[in-house]
Amino acid sequence: MTLTTEVSTALQRPELRTAIPGPKSLKIHARRQEAVPRGVGCALPVYIEQADGAWITDVDGNRLLDLGSGIGVTTLGHTQPTVVAAAKSQLDRVTHTLFTVTPYENYVRLAERLSAHTPGAHAKKTFFVNSGAEAVENAVKIARAHTGRRVIAALDHAFHGRTNLTMAMNHRAAPYGTGFGPFAPDVQRVPNSYPFRDGLNGEQAAARTIEYLEQRIGVADLAAVIAEPIQGEGGFIVPAPGYLITLQKWASENGVVFIADEIQAGLGRTGTWFASELFGLVPDLVLTAKGIADGLPLAGITGRAAIMDSALPGGLGGTFAGNPVSIAAAHAVFDLLESGAPFAEAARIEEALLNGLGELARKHPEVGDIRGRGAMIAFELTEPGTTTPLAGLATEIAAHAASRGVLLLTAGSYGNVIRFLPSLAVSDENIAFALEVIAEALASRNQA
């Protein structure tokens, strides 16, 4: 099985026919502003017509290098042939049936596969919904039903979604929560581990988190702690060694459900099935979405069987939850992951990015920190020698990259992080070109 198409492997640099955005994109964007609410943001008004591998082609015929993959969705590449074939085949058989009315085997089989690959050898059960935020909401429901407690603790710099409950769990108010209150009650945020900024080792950072949990919330009311093993929107923050394990141990000792939000980091993105494995973490509940069906809407909640059975029959589900076409695509994704090839590609991408960014940092002291795993790497921009954020510089770099045909994503609670979320189809040559473009942007700033 291959992760790429012939076209995507042959192209090493963007091919630009117009300025970015081009005239056709600008015309569509003008229509968008009349038809679509401004709350549906737009990082780059380039309108896409076709995509394959690591490349997207806009309506003006420009081929751009996509290092965001739909914010971590098309992990195996745009229009990955095996995935597309599986979805097309399913479309010819059944497009939809509600699993809670007339079920189908592929759902059950995918639940078995996901349960088999999530961390831990304990008995597990899995069910499916449509999106990451929906997975988070259901995990909260299950944790509360299991414990009989009400409070959920989320970590600083976390992002869990845009629904009413998940907005209350996010670190940043703007833009995700501004004007949308009141928010769901019984959600508390506690300090995380952020080695670049707090300077704490894992045990010290965990002790600080636990102190907040015990003193500001109280164990008697705490249903669950939810953590992204590597934080996504927060800026790819990798916790200090020992932090997650210590926090999980405390949770288990106190009857608190530990939820791993693997929506962005899971399913091959970090070079393992799940980022939790990098830290020796065995969560009670594991959440998956984004890359699970490589572009089709699907999310999963997997957990200890006794916890998952806490909800009454009919308490879980949804009309489109576990749609047959999305499930078929996910089976193709699992086939590819089980071949082992994606993990090797993630390791290759990590090496290329870390080496290239290390060289960049030696020339440009604004690169204050480089972090991440696999195809989930970021660098944080700060005033040289400090942790003072350079938020504007991240935006400048992304804008310059776009003008050269490279799609980059910004991130971080301070808006000062450039994150790489490429598909595993991206080549070393593609990465080298992207780093060259970033170096141009930094050099231009220093010359100004």
SELUMRO-707728 format. One record per residue (C-alpha): residue number from 1; residue in three letters; z, y, x. Coordinates in Angstrom, 3 decimals, always signed. Each point is the difference from the previous one (the first is absolute). Example, Ala and Ser with C-alpha at 12.3 -4.5 7.8 and 13.67 -1.06 7.14 Angstrom:
! SELUMRO-707728
   num   residuo         c3         c2         c1
     1       ALA     +7.800     -4.500    +12.300
     2       SER     -0.660     +3.440     +1.370
END
This chain:
! SELUMRO-707728
   num   residuo         c3         c2         c1
     1       MET     +0.000     +0.000     +0.000
     2       THR     -0.805     +3.477     +1.222
     3       LEU     +1.809     +3.258     -0.694
     4       THR     -3.101     +2.135     +0.479
     5       THR     -3.555     +0.392     -1.198
     6       GLU     -2.965     +0.197     +2.352
     7       VAL     -0.371     +3.691     -0.783
     8       SER     +3.619     +0.841     +0.703
     9       THR     +0.078     -1.756     +3.369
    10       ALA     -3.221     +1.643     +1.187
    11       LEU     +1.124     +3.574     -0.637
    12       GLN     +2.355     +1.401     +2.634
    13       ARG     -0.003     +3.727     -0.788
    14       PRO     -0.337     +2.038     -3.178
    15       GLU     -3.465     +1.059     -1.101
    16       LEU     +0.008     +3.504     -1.485
    17       ARG     -2.985     +1.461     -1.821
    18       THR     +1.768     +3.087     -1.353
    19       ALA     +3.134     +2.000     +0.554
    20       ILE     +3.164     -1.616     -1.382
    21       PRO     +0.235     +0.312     -2.941
    22       GLY     -3.714     +0.006     -0.754
    23       PRO     -1.824     +1.876     -2.775
    24       LYS     -0.037     -2.884     -2.487
    25       SER     +3.715     -0.614     +0.513
    26       LEU     +0.719     +3.685     -0.512
    27       LYS     -1.908     +0.012     -3.290
    28       ILE     +1.944     -3.005     -1.254
    29       HIS     +3.223     +1.591     +1.180
    30       ALA     -0.732     +3.100     -2.064
    31       ARG     -0.394     -2.245     -3.051
    32       ARG     +3.214     -1.791     +0.892
    33       GLN     +1.936     +3.237     -0.014
    34       GLU     -1.109     +0.555     -3.584
    35       ALA     +0.586     -3.572     -1.166
    36       VAL     +2.971     -1.375     +2.001
    37       PRO     +3.530     +1.479     +0.141
    38       ARG     +0.982     +1.660     +3.266
    39       GLY     +3.006     -2.338     +0.200
    40       VAL     -2.436     -2.753     +0.972
    41       GLY     -0.243     +1.267     +3.570
    42       CYS     -2.939     -0.252     +2.373
    43       ALA     +0.500     -0.353     +3.731
    44       LEU     -3.713     +0.228     +0.764
    45       PRO     -2.656     +0.920     -2.622
    46       VAL     -2.509     -2.561     +1.212
    47       TYR     -1.316     -2.145     -2.833
    48       ILE     -0.629     -3.609     +0.912
    49       GLU     -2.978     -2.022     -1.132
    50       GLN     +0.266     -3.160     +2.097
    51       ALA     +2.372     -1.635     +2.489
    52       ASP     +0.053     -2.983     +2.328
    53       GLY     +2.405     -1.126     +2.706
    54       ALA     +1.510     +3.082     +1.615
    55       TRP     -2.662     +2.374     -1.358
    56       ILE     -0.482     +2.148     -3.081
    57       THR     -3.286     +1.625     -0.969
    58       ASP     +0.054     +3.161     -2.081
    59       VAL     -2.500     +1.326     -2.528
    60       ASP     -1.621     +2.125     +2.727
    61       GLY     -0.732     -3.062     +2.133
    62       ASN     +2.722     +0.678     +2.566
    63       ARG     +1.679     -3.117     +1.396
    64       LEU     +3.622     +0.669     +0.868
    65       LEU     +2.508     -2.097     +1.903
    66       ASP     +2.831     -0.786     -2.400
    67       LEU     +3.365     -0.282     +1.750
    68       GLY     +1.953     +0.179     -3.240
    69       SER     -1.455     -2.967     -1.940
    70       GLY     +1.056     +1.428     -3.354
    71       ILE     +3.503     +0.579     +1.433
    72       GLY     +0.313     -3.567     +1.167
    73       VAL     -1.793     -1.752     -2.856
    74       THR     -3.176     -1.423     +1.542
    75       THR     +1.813     -1.636     +2.895
    76       LEU     -2.738     -2.568     +0.565
    77       GLY     -2.758     +2.591     -0.346
    78       HIS     -2.027     +1.651     -2.732
    79       THR     -2.063     -2.442     -2.081
    80       GLN     +1.229     -2.927     +2.096
    81       PRO     -2.581     -2.732     -0.741
    82       THR     +2.410     -2.843     -0.785
    83       VAL     +2.085     +2.161     -2.303
    84       VAL     -3.034     +1.443     -1.803
    85       ALA     -1.455     -3.474     -0.531
    86       ALA     +3.251     -1.258     -1.507
    87       ALA     +0.255     +2.954     -2.383
    88       LYS     -3.656     -0.321     -1.079
    89       SER     +0.418     -3.689     -0.676
    90       GLN     +3.047     +0.620     -2.158
    91       LEU     -1.809     +2.732     -1.961
    92       ASP     -2.482     -2.621     -1.158
    93       ARG     +2.816     -2.195     -1.377
    94       VAL     +2.898     +2.049     -1.391
    95       THR     +0.456     +3.750     +0.409
    96       HIS     +3.385     +0.176     -1.691
    97       THR     +2.576     -1.961     -1.912
    98       LEU     +3.637     +0.945     -0.341
    99       PHE     +1.997     -2.443     +2.121
   100       THR     +3.014     +0.133     -2.326
   101       VAL     -2.202     -1.115     -2.938
   102       THR     -2.655     -2.320     +1.412
   103       PRO     +0.793     -0.640     +3.695
   104       TYR     -2.264     -1.282     +2.768
   105       GLU     +0.528     -2.094     +3.099
   106       ASN     -1.176     +2.520     +2.600
   107       TYR     +2.974     +2.237     -0.829
   108       VAL     +2.400     -2.906     +0.527
   109       ARG     -1.722     -1.020     +3.218
   110       LEU     +0.151     +3.535     +1.413
   111       ALA     +3.678     +0.202     -0.915
   112       GLU     +0.519     -3.217     +1.962
   113       ARG     -1.893     +1.350     +3.000
   114       LEU     +1.847     +3.297     +0.053
   115       SER     +3.349     -1.734     -0.316
   116       ALA     -0.947     -2.294     +2.876
   117       HIS     -0.861     +2.857     +2.362
   118       THR     +2.788     +2.489     -0.672
   119       PRO     +2.940     -0.254     +2.437
   120       GLY     +2.598     -2.719     -0.527
   121       ALA     -0.021     -3.675     -0.977
   122       HIS     +2.076     +0.449     -3.163
   123       ALA     -1.339     -0.704     -3.493
   124       LYS     -2.078     +2.945     -1.239
   125       LYS     -1.923     +1.139     -3.020
   126       THR     -2.772     +2.598     -0.307
   127       PHE     -1.652     +2.002     -2.747
   128       PHE     -2.748     +2.599     +0.027
   129       VAL     -0.499     +3.550     -1.236
   130       ASN     -2.617     +2.693     +0.611
   131       SER     +1.276     +2.419     +2.646
   132       GLY     +2.593     +0.631     +2.667
   133       ALA     +2.065     +2.375     -2.133
   134       GLU     +0.022     -2.572     -2.790
   135       ALA     +1.229     -2.621     +2.471
   136       VAL     +2.843     +2.297     +1.066
   137       GLU     +0.988     +0.657     -3.623
   138       ASN     +0.099     -3.704     -0.776
   139       ALA     +2.043     -0.768     +3.096
   140       VAL     +2.577     +2.545     -1.165
   141       LYS     +0.085     -1.575     -3.464
   142       ILE     +0.565     -3.448     +1.488
   143       ALA     +2.697     +1.175     +2.432
   144       ARG     +1.895     +1.703     -2.804
   145       ALA     -0.293     -3.022     -2.278
   146       HIS     +1.208     -2.303     +2.762
   147       THR     +2.971     +2.066     +1.166
   148       GLY     +1.042     +1.722     -3.197
   149       ARG     +0.199     +3.170     +2.080
   150       ARG     -1.993     +3.196     -0.434
   151       VAL     -0.432     +1.987     +3.252
   152       ILE     -2.995     -0.331     +2.324
   153       ALA     +0.162     +1.298     +3.584
   154       ALA     -3.189     +1.146     +1.726
   155       LEU     -0.299     +1.179     +3.600
   156       ASP     -0.731     +3.483     +1.243
   157       HIS     -3.720     +0.600     +0.694
   158       ALA     -0.952     -2.747     -2.477
   159       PHE     -2.933     +0.038     -2.384
   160       HIS     -0.114     -2.466     -2.889
   161       GLY     -2.409     +1.459     -2.554
   162       ARG     -0.777     +2.641     -2.617
   163       THR     +1.529     -1.443     -3.171
   164       ASN     +3.172     +1.519     -1.436
   165       LEU     +2.323     -2.493     +1.666
   166       THR     -1.789     -0.086     +3.341
   167       MET     -0.155     +3.805     +0.182
   168       ALA     +3.794     -0.060     +0.010
   169       MET     -0.118     -2.458     +2.908
   170       ASN     -2.338     +2.076     +2.185
   171       HIS     +1.253     +2.152     +2.855
   172       ARG     -2.303     +2.952     -0.581
   173       ALA     +0.177     +2.035     -3.177
   174       ALA     -3.239     +1.894     +0.624
   175       PRO     -2.586     -0.846     -1.066
   176       TYR     +1.045     -3.316     -1.510
   177       GLY     +2.804     +1.211     -2.231
   178       THR     -0.353     +3.751     -0.340
   179       GLY     +0.219     +1.038     -3.649
   180       PHE     +0.233     -3.560     -1.329
   181       GLY     +3.750     -0.298     -0.608
   182       PRO     +2.385     -1.066     -1.306
   183       PHE     -0.172     -3.109     +2.138
   184       ALA     +1.338     -3.480     -0.549
   185       PRO     +3.748     -0.150     +0.612
   186       ASP     +2.010     -2.345     +2.227
   187       VAL     -2.249     +0.334     +3.041
   188       GLN     +1.594     +1.088     +3.268
   189       ARG     -1.601     +0.714     +3.374
   190       VAL     +1.753     -0.905     +3.237
   191       PRO     -0.763     +0.533     +3.721
   192       ASN     -2.510     -2.291     +1.677
   193       SER     -0.665     -0.878     +3.623
   194       TYR     -2.330     +2.528     +1.648
   195       PRO     +0.319     -0.624     +3.759
   196       PHE     -2.137     +2.965     +1.077
   197       ARG     +2.199     +2.426     -1.917
   198       ASP     +3.478     -1.527     -0.248
   199       GLY     +0.252     -1.711     +3.399
   200       LEU     +2.106     -2.801     -1.514
   201       ASN     -0.290     -3.688     +0.766
   202       GLY     -0.356     -2.438     -2.863
   203       GLU     +3.680     -0.744     -0.491
   204       GLN     +0.951     +3.674     +0.129
   205       ALA     -2.685     +0.967     -2.508
   206       ALA     +0.993     -2.879     -2.295
   207       ALA     +3.669     +1.013     +0.199
   208       ARG     -0.956     +3.512     -1.115
   209       THR     -2.045     -1.362     -2.932
   210       ILE     +2.761     -2.382     -1.031
   211       GLU     +2.591     +2.777     +0.108
   212       TYR     -2.087     +1.959     -2.503
   213       LEU     -0.438     -3.080     -2.177
   214       GLU     +3.704     -0.751     -0.080
   215       GLN     +1.342     +3.534     -0.293
   216       ARG     -2.619     +1.845     -2.061
   217       ILE     -1.098     -2.824     -2.294
   218       GLY     +2.553     -2.808     +0.109
   219       VAL     -0.834     -3.677     +0.145
   220       ALA     +1.201     -0.681     -3.536
   221       ASP     -2.873     +2.056     -1.447
   222       LEU     -2.751     -0.815     +2.525
   223       ALA     -2.724     -2.348     -1.244
   224       ALA     -2.500     +0.206     +2.862
   225       VAL     -1.046     +1.588     +3.240
   226       ILE     -3.756     +0.470     +0.362
   227       ALA     -1.636     +0.525     +3.389
   228       GLU     -3.496     +0.161     +1.425
   229       PRO     +0.322     -2.054     +3.208
   230       ILE     -2.375     +2.550     +1.537
   231       GLN     -0.079     +3.159     -2.072
   232       GLY     -3.462     +1.059     -1.099
   233       GLU     -0.257     +3.479     -1.466
   234       GLY     +3.111     +0.934     +1.980
   235       GLY     -2.039     -0.216     +3.194
   236       PHE     -0.064     -3.673     +1.083
   237       ILE     +3.638     +0.150     +1.019
   238       VAL     +0.975     -3.226     +1.778
   239       PRO     +3.766     -0.582     -0.248
   240       ALA     +2.066     -0.700     +3.095
   241       PRO     +0.450     -3.707     +0.824
   242       GLY     +2.840     -1.510     -1.990
   243       TYR     +0.076     +2.661     -2.701
   244       LEU     -1.580     -1.959     -2.834
   245       ILE     +1.798     -3.248     +0.828
   246       THR     +3.384     +1.734     +0.041
   247       LEU     -0.743     +1.727     -3.294
   248       GLN     -1.202     -3.238     -1.571
   249       LYS     +3.126     -1.872     +1.169
   250       TRP     +2.204     +2.652     -1.587
   251       ALA     -1.993     -0.200     -3.240
   252       SER     +0.294     -3.787     -0.171
   253       GLU     +3.757     +0.120     +0.636
   254       ASN     +0.421     +2.475     -2.845
   255       GLY     -2.253     -1.560     -2.618
   256       VAL     -2.613     +2.736     +0.336
   257       VAL     -3.678     -0.945     -0.380
   258       PHE     -2.064     +0.928     +3.066
   259       ILE     -3.563     +0.978     -0.931
   260       ALA     -2.752     +0.274     +2.629
   261       ASP     -2.797     +2.327     -1.089
   262       GLU     -2.888     -1.571     +1.933
   263       ILE     -2.633     +1.761     -2.102
   264       GLN     -1.564     +1.825     +2.966
   265       ALA     +1.182     -2.095     +2.954
   266       GLY     -0.452     -3.522     -1.354
   267       LEU     -2.729     -2.629     -0.002
   268       GLY     -1.350     +0.207     +3.530
   269       ARG     +0.154     +3.765     +0.483
   270       THR     +2.640     -0.191     +2.752
   271       GLY     -1.311     -3.161     +1.638
   272       THR     +2.223     -2.357     -2.015
   273       TRP     +0.013     -1.093     -3.613
   274       PHE     +2.778     +2.488     -0.651
   275       ALA     +1.550     +2.761     +2.090
   276       SER     +3.431     -1.453     -0.839
   277       GLU     -0.778     -2.834     +2.413
   278       LEU     -0.113     +2.471     +2.903
   279       PHE     +3.691     +0.707     -0.550
   280       GLY     +1.206     -3.496     -0.936
   281       LEU     +0.558     +1.246     -3.531
   282       VAL     +0.173     -2.374     -2.994
   283       PRO     +0.122     +2.241     -3.079
   284       ASP     +1.187     -1.061     -3.447
   285       LEU     -3.095     +1.574     -1.576
   286       VAL     -3.344     +0.792     +1.662
   287       LEU     -2.536     +2.394     -1.535
   288       THR     -3.725     -0.152     +0.713
   289       ALA     -2.959     +2.058     -1.196
   290       LYS     -2.776     +2.016     +1.712
   291       GLY     -1.642     -2.573     +2.287
   292       ILE     +0.844     -3.032     -2.131
   293       ALA     -3.442     +0.019     -1.675
   294       ASP     -1.844     +2.180     +2.540
   295       GLY     -0.997     +2.680     -2.471
   296       LEU     +0.684     -1.447     -3.425
   297       PRO     +3.162     +0.987     -1.924
   298       LEU     +2.808     -2.504     +0.447
   299       ALA     +3.638     -0.075     +1.087
   300       GLY     +2.570     -2.729     +0.385
   301       ILE     +3.764     -0.372     -0.245
   302       THR     +1.362     -3.036     +1.847
   303       GLY     +3.645     -0.914     +0.262
   304       ARG     +2.787     -2.498     +0.022
   305       ALA     -0.453     -2.233     -3.032
   306       ALA     +3.485     +0.606     -1.372
   307       ILE     -0.489     +3.768     +0.185
   308       MET     -3.509     -0.077     -1.454
   309       ASP     +1.180     -2.044     -3.004
   310       SER     +2.509     +2.691     -0.987
   311       ALA     -2.423     +1.646     -2.416
   312       LEU     -0.348     -1.432     -3.502
   313       PRO     -3.346     -1.468     -1.134
   314       GLY     -2.284     +2.886     -0.945
   315       GLY     +1.912     +2.440     +2.193
   316       LEU     -2.651     -0.083     +2.717
   317       GLY     -3.766     +0.312     -0.146
   318       GLY     -2.718     +2.362     -1.175
   319       THR     -3.398     -0.059     -1.655
   320       PHE     -2.062     +0.048     +3.186
   321       ALA     +2.676     -1.407     +2.320
   322       GLY     -1.598     -2.687     +2.127
   323       ASN     -3.540     +0.575     -1.252
   324       PRO     -2.182     -3.058     +0.817
   325       VAL     -2.564     +1.967     +2.046
   326       SER     +2.685     +1.598     +2.159
   327       ILE     +1.721     -3.372     +0.385
   328       ALA     -3.276     -1.592     +1.145
   329       ALA     -0.480     +2.758     +2.585
   330       ALA     +3.568     -0.525     +1.220
   331       HIS     -0.649     -3.715     +0.547
   332       ALA     -2.914     +0.969     +2.266
   333       VAL     +2.327     +2.352     +1.879
   334       PHE     +2.517     -2.823     +0.456
   335       ASP     -2.754     -2.332     +1.207
   336       LEU     -0.881     +2.521     +2.699
   337       LEU     +3.626     +0.603     +0.964
   338       GLU     +0.697     -3.717     +0.208
   339       SER     -2.881     -0.320     +2.464
   340       GLY     +2.068     +2.103     +2.418
   341       ALA     -2.898     +2.270     +0.963
   342       PRO     +1.407     +3.194     -1.578
   343       PHE     +3.211     -0.223     +2.009
   344       ALA     -1.933     -0.097     +3.260
   345       GLU     -2.002     +3.027     -1.116
   346       ALA     +3.182     +1.926     -0.837
   347       ALA     +1.374     -0.754     +3.470
   348       ARG     -3.250     +1.186     +1.585
   349       ILE     +0.077     +3.241     -1.976
   350       GLU     +3.642     +0.621     +0.910
   351       GLU     -0.784     -0.383     +3.697
   352       ALA     -3.018     +2.301     -0.180
   353       LEU     +1.865     +2.704     -1.904
   354       LEU     +3.201     -0.114     +2.041
   355       ASN     -1.893     +0.109     +3.295
   356       GLY     -2.255     +2.823     -1.167
   357       LEU     +2.803     +2.031     -1.539
   358       GLY     +2.139     -0.492     +3.099
   359       GLU     -2.766     +1.542     +2.076
   360       LEU     -0.316     +2.817     -2.538
   361       ALA     +3.745     +0.698     +0.171
   362       ARG     -0.112     +0.282     +3.790
   363       LYS     -2.497     +2.856     -0.327
   364       HIS     +1.388     +1.616     -3.143
   365       PRO     +3.797     +0.385     -0.198
   366       GLU     -0.259     +0.898     -3.683
   367       VAL     -0.188     -3.761     -0.597
   368       GLY     +3.751     -0.491     -0.255
   369       ASP     +0.196     -3.593     -1.176
   370       ILE     -2.348     -2.963     -0.407
   371       ARG     +1.081     -2.874     -2.210
   372       GLY     -1.040     -2.792     -2.321
   373       ARG     -1.209     -3.577     +0.062
   374       GLY     -3.391     -1.642     -0.358
   375       ALA     -2.501     +2.104     -1.913
   376       MET     +2.790     +2.332     -1.124
   377       ILE     +0.428     +2.477     +2.857
   378       ALA     +0.920     +3.682     -0.056
   379       PHE     +0.846     +2.889     +2.270
   380       GLU     +2.358     +2.858     -0.784
   381       LEU     -0.835     +3.543     +1.054
   382       THR     +2.829     +2.222     +1.244
   383       GLU     +0.624     +3.019     +2.150
   384       PRO     -0.152     -1.438     +3.540
   385       GLY     +3.306     -1.452     +1.105
   386       THR     +1.628     +0.415     -3.418
   387       THR     +0.058     -1.581     -3.445
   388       THR     -1.122     +3.241     -1.682
   389       PRO     -2.887     -0.981     -2.316
   390       LEU     -3.529     +1.351     +0.455
   391       ALA     -1.159     -0.543     -3.572
   392       GLY     -2.990     +2.304     +0.173
   393       LEU     -1.416     -1.822     +2.998
   394       ALA     -0.255     -3.290     -1.885
   395       THR     -2.076     +1.717     -2.654
   396       GLU     -2.218     +1.606     +2.656
   397       ILE     -0.624     -3.325     +1.702
   398       ALA     -0.901     -1.710     -3.280
   399       ALA     -2.388     +2.833     -0.888
   400       HIS     -1.719     -0.114     +3.399
   401       ALA     -0.303     -3.777     -0.212
   402       ALA     -1.611     +0.276     -3.430
   403       SER     -2.588     +2.429     +1.355
   404       ARG     -0.907     -2.646     +2.591
   405       GLY     -0.198     -2.781     -2.585
   406       VAL     +3.438     -1.593     +0.480
   407       LEU     +2.383     -0.346     -2.927
   408       LEU     +3.634     +0.325     +1.121
   409       LEU     +3.158     +0.122     -2.093
   410       THR     +2.985     +2.269     +0.489
   411       ALA     +3.513     -1.100     -0.892
   412       GLY     +3.689     +0.561     +0.689
   413       SER     +2.758     +1.845     -1.800
   414       TYR     -0.834     +3.038     +2.116
   415       GLY     -3.786     -0.397     -0.337
   416       ASN     -0.320     -0.351     +3.778
   417       VAL     -1.195     -3.587     +0.368
   418       ILE     -3.502     -1.411     +0.426
   419       ARG     -0.090     -3.577     -1.209
   420       PHE     -2.588     -2.668     +0.686
   421       LEU     -0.495     -2.487     -2.829
   422       PRO     -3.404     -1.444     +0.933
   423       SER     -1.395     -3.169     -1.394
   424       LEU     +0.140     -2.978     +2.330
   425       ALA     -3.797     +0.290     +0.234
   426       VAL     +0.250     +3.104     +2.202
   427       SER     -1.250     -0.520     +3.565
   428       ASP     +1.467     +1.137     +3.297
   429       GLU     -3.008     +2.294     +0.377
   430       ASN     +0.748     +1.579     -3.389
   431       ILE     +3.600     +0.603     +1.073
   432       ALA     -1.073     +1.491     +3.324
   433       PHE     -2.255     +2.461     -1.794
   434       ALA     +2.759     +1.017     -2.412
   435       LEU     +2.375     +0.636     +2.903
   436       GLU     -2.696     +2.059     +1.715
   437       VAL     -0.274     +2.155     -3.123
   438       ILE     +3.774     +0.458     -0.164
   439       ALA     +0.033     +1.013     +3.674
   440       GLU     -2.644     +2.611     -0.811
   441       ALA     +2.226     +1.481     -2.700
   442       LEU     +3.033     +0.146     +2.287
   443       ALA     -1.995     +1.485     +2.869
   444       SER     -1.470     +2.628     -2.309
   445       ARG     +3.479     +1.043     -1.105
   446       ASN     +1.255     +0.310     +3.550
   447       GLN     -3.008     +2.126     +0.990
   448       ALA     +0.462     +2.375     -2.947
END
